[in-house]
């Protein structure tokens, strides 16, 4: 793993002058410079969604992912980033069979002369982000990086120090530089958005203020975020929207004369029938309810229930996944209910109709004809008893293990896996 360009300058200066004082000065000048770097903020805005997406998929904090990318790629400005789409300084190593990019870094020949190092070259930046995750999660490197995945995903300081301890980079203050970047740009805020909170459910502030109300948009629907003990009655008066209409828009409207807890969402328009954008699934976490998810995503509760074949009073077990858009799931794939004690179904089918076919005003009937799922027929899938998981696009051993309450090592042992390579359609034993 290569060290940051700025640190290499610092290190060479130290070796030339043999002065700890001078090294300290360079470090002191380097770290505050992050707060003045507009390129850093532009980079964060561009790749934050990708970092959160990878966090949810692979379990590496988005703050760590972004801080490493910023430091290793110079906010995307380095030759390695621009010419090879390599944002994490990952070198070729013996197992790399893809394209390569050579540049001088920190490798020396037998005579002590600097020589060109071999770095991986990627098709695009997303491939680089994914490769970084797989590099750290590689079972062959478990003795080196495995302990990181036992840390809390919001504990960016221990992650940063762990990366330094594991020798990810040669910079002596690598962990402090990561922490300083994270705290300067509040990157740790993204760590709290794990498991489906970003980007589709995250509210975007707008300039559309109503008499001082905090009005934002969620799922392209205007919504008030309650502040300062405001009541539904006051929201109705200030917005000019009758309470009767607010009742229709919000499924379960709080008492109109009671002060609302901060950030309670009161919708000023009808919620959508589906989540707009790329998000299709939500993995249920402790404390989730169908109504709360309806409020969070800006989706009508009735449509969310119908899409997942849930009655008006049914709730879903933790780690089950709910469909947020597209056709209604088949009967065989209904999520496990909170009242159940044993698995009764599997993950949704591999064949998933185009979600955009469902508009905002109608429920599209289930597909029929060639290639469609026939949910009314008894399942002959060996996974139907919940003892197996069928691998779908985007699955990793990490997110599969989380869903079934296993560790990655336990999942690998159950299936006799020697590495983390899995294929779409593969049946994995999960109990």
N, C-alpha and C positions, 0 to 999 in steps of 0.2 A: 504494500500500500504506500502511495506516495505521500509526502508531506506537503503542506500548503506552500504556494510560491512565496508569500510574504515571510513565512517562517524560514524558508531556505535562505533568504536574504539576511534575516536576523542571525541564523546559525553561522553563515559564512563570515559575517562581521565579527561574531564572537570568536571564531577560530583565528581570525586575523589579528585581533587586538588583545585576545586573552583577558577580556575584562567583563566580570559579572555585572558591573555597574552599567556598562554600555548595553549589555544584553537587556537589562531591566528597562533602560530608557527606550529601546526599540520596542519592547513588548508594551510598555505604557503608551507609546505613540500609536501602536498598531491597533490595540483593542478599542480605544475611544473612537477611532476612525470609523468604526462600524456605524456609529450614530449619525455620521455625516454622509453616508453613502446612499445616494438615491438609487443607484443600480440595485442595491440589496432589496429595497422595497418593491421595485419593479419586478425583480425576480420572484419574490414571495407572492405577489399578486398573480403572476403568471402560472406558478407551479403549486400553489397551496392545495388546490383540489386534487392534484395528482398525488401529493404527499399524504393527504388524508385517505384517499382511496387505497393507497398501498398500506397505510397503517391498519385499516380495517381488514385488508386481505392477509397481511403477513405479520402484523403485531409489532412493528417498529414505530415508535412515537413519531408523529408528523414533525414535531419540533426538532428532533434529532435528525430526521431525514433532510429537512430544509437547511438546518445549520451546517450539516456536513456538505451538502451540495453547494451552498453559498461559499463555504471556505475552500473546498477542493476545486471548484470551478471558477472562482473569482466572480461569482454572481453570473455565471454563464459566459464570461468574457474571455476565458482562457483559450489557448489554441486547442487544447484537448477537448474542451466542451464544444467549441465552434466547428472543429474539423472532424471530430470523432464522436460527438454526442455523448461523451463520457464525462458525467458530472460528478463522479465520486472517486476518480483517480484509481480505478481498479486496473491492475496490471494483468498481463496475459496469463501467466502461470502455465503449468504443463498441460492442464486439461482444457485450455481454450482452443477451439477449432474455428472460431469466426474470424472476421476481418480484424486487422491490427493497425496501430498507429504508433510510430516511433518518435520519441523526443528525449532530450536530455533531462534527467531528473536527479536521482540520488544513487545511481548504480555506477560502480567504478571497475575498471579492468585490473588485471594483476599488477600493473605498474602504478596503480593509484590514480589513473586518469579517468575523468568523467566520460562515460559512454552512454549511448542512447538506450533508453528503456523501452520495453514493449508494452503498450497499453491496449486494452480492448476497444474496438470500434463498434458502435451500435447504429442501427438503422434510424432510430429517433430517440428523443429524450426519455419517452416513456419506457422504452426497453432498458435504458440505463437505470431508471428508478427501480424497475422490477429486478434487474440483475443485482443491484445493490442489496435488495431484500434477500434474494436467493443466496447471495454470497455469505451473508451473515447467518442464514438459516441452514446452510449446507450441513447435513449430518456428519460429514467428514471433518467439519470444523467445530463440532459440538463441544469438544474439550476447550476450545479457545473462546467461542462466542456464545455457547449454549446457555450459560448462566444469565445472560442479558434478558432472555425471554422469560425468566422467572421474576424479573423486576416489574413493579407496577408501571403501566404504560404512561402514567402521568409524572413519573419520577425522573425527569429529564437530567437532573444532576447526577444521579447514580448511573444512568445510561451513559452520560458523557464520560464519567470517570471509568466506567467499565470498558468503554471503547479504548481509552488510553491504556488501561491495565492489560487489555488483550493485544495491544500493539498494533491497532488499526493504522496509525500514522506514527512517524518518527518524531514529530514535534513534541518537545518536553512539556509544553503548556497547552497541548491539544484540547484537553478537557475544559480548561478555563476559557479558551477561545470559543468553544461551542456554547458554553453556558452564557458567556457575555453576549453572543449573537442572539441566542434565544431570549434573553431578558431584555435586550435593547429593542427587539422587534415584537415582543410578546408572543413568540411562536408557541409557547406552551398553551395558549388559548386553544390552539387546534387540537391538542391532545385530549381536551375535554369533549371534543366533538366526535369521538370514536363511535363505531357501531351505529352508523346511519344518521348522525346528526348533521352531516355535511356532504355535499353542498345543498341538496334539495330541500331539506327542512330548515336550513338556516335563514332567518329573516334578513332582508336587505332594507336598510334605512332609505326612506325617500324624502323628498322635500315637501311632500303633500301633508302639511300639518293642519289640524283642525282645532282652532282655538286653544293651542298649546298641547293638544293630545299627541302622544307618541304614536304616529301612524307609520306603519311599515307595510311591506308586501311579503306574503308567504304564499308560495305556489301561484304567484300572479294574482293574489287576492288581497285587498286592503284589510288590514287588521290593526286594532289599537292594542298596544302593550300598556297595561294599567300601571300608573304611577301615582304616588302621593295620595293614596286612599281614595282614588276616584271611584264612583259608583256607576253601575250600568245606566241608571237614570240620568246622571250627568253626561255620560257618553252619548246617550240618545238625544239629549237637549243640544249638546254642542255640535253633533254631527247632523242633526235634523232627520235622523232615521228613527221611526217609531219603534217602541219596544217590541211590538208584535213581530215586526220584520227581523229585529235582532234575535228573537227567539227562533225564528226559522233558520237564520244563518248559522247559529251556534249550537244546534242540537240540544245542549243542556245549558241554558243561560242561568248564571248565578242570581240570587235574590237582588232585585233591582236597586234596593235602598241600602245595601250592605257594602262597606268599603272593600275593594278588591285587593288581594295580595299583589305585590309588585310583579309585573310581567305576565299577569293573567291575560290571555288572549281573547279579545272580543272582536269577532269578525264583522266587518261593515258591508260585506258582499257575500253572496252564496259561495260556499266552498266548492272546489272542483270535484269531479267524479274520479279523478286519478291524479297521481303525481306527475307533473310535467317535467321533462328532462330525462336524463339517462337512468335514474334510480328505479329499480323494479322491486326490490325486496327490502324488508326490514326484519332483522333478527331481534326477537323479543328479549328485553333485559328486565332485571328485577324492577318492579314498580310500574312497568308499562301496563296500560289498559287500552282497549280498542278506542274508547273515547279520547284518552290522552293523546294517542297517536293520530286520531282524526284532527285534533286541535293543532298538534305539532306540524303535521304535513299539509294542513289546509285541504283535507279530503273529507267528503261527507261520510259520517260514521256508517250510515246505511249502506253506501256503496262499498266501503271497506269491508264490512261484514259479508255482504253478498258475494264479493269477489273471492272471499276466502271461505265461503259456505259456513258462516257462523250465524247462529240465531241471535236474537236481541240481547240475551243475557249471558252469552258464552264468552269466556276469556281463554287466553292461550298460554301454554307453558313457556317458561324461559327457554331460550335458545331455538325455539321453533321460528320459522320465518313466514312472514305475511307478504302477500303479493300486493303491490301498491298501484299497479296499472296493468292494463291488458285484459285478456279474457279471464273469465272465472275459472278457478282451478278445478280439476277433476275430483270426483268424490273420493277416489283412492288416495288423494294427496292432501286431504284436509289436515291442517295442523293439529297437533295434540292439544287437547284442552287442559286447563288448569286442574280440572276435576279428575283427570285420568291419571293412572299410576303406571301404565305401561305404554310403550309406543304402539300406535295403531296404523301408522302410515309412513311414507317416505318423503323425500324432498320432491318438489315439483318436477314434472317430466322434462326430458331433454328437449323435446319439441315444444317450443314456445312461440305462439303466433305473434305477429308484429303488434307490439303494444299500441302503436299509433293508430290502429284501426278502431280503437275505442274512443269515441268523442266525449264531450263533456255533458251531454244531455241524454244519452241513451245507453242502456246496457246491451252490449253486443252479445248475441247468443253464442253458445259454445260451438266450436267449429265442427263441421261434419265433412265426410268425404275422404278421399285418399290422403293419407299422411296425418289425419287428425287423431286426437286422443279420444278414446271411447270410455269415459269415466264410469258409465253405468254397468260395464261388464266386470265380473270379478277379476281381481288382479292375479296374474300368474308370476309376477315378479318375485324372485327370491328375497327381495328387500322388503316385501310387504309386511313382514312381521316386525320390522324395525331393527332387525339384527344386522342388516347391511345398509350401506350408503352407496348410492350410484353417483359417481363423479360427474359433475356438470362443468361447463365452461366457467373458468374463474376460481374453481375450487383449488385449495391447497391443503396439505396435511395439517397446517396450522388451523385454518378456519373450520375444517372438518372435526378436528380434535376438540376445538372449543364448543362446537355444537353438541357433541355427545358427552361432554364432561370428561374427556381423556387428555392425556399428555401426548405430544407428538411421538415420543418414544413408545408409549403403550400402543398407540395406533400402528406404528411400524412393526412392533412385536406381534400384534394380533394377526397381521397380514404377511408376516415374513418378508418385509421390505428391507432392502439393503441401502436404499437411498430415497430421496424425496420425489422421485419421478412417478407421476400418476397420469393416467390417460382418461379422456372423456369416455364415459360408458363403463368404466372399470367398477367392479363391485368390491367394496371394502368392508370387511367385518368390523363392526363397531361395538359389539358386546359378546 
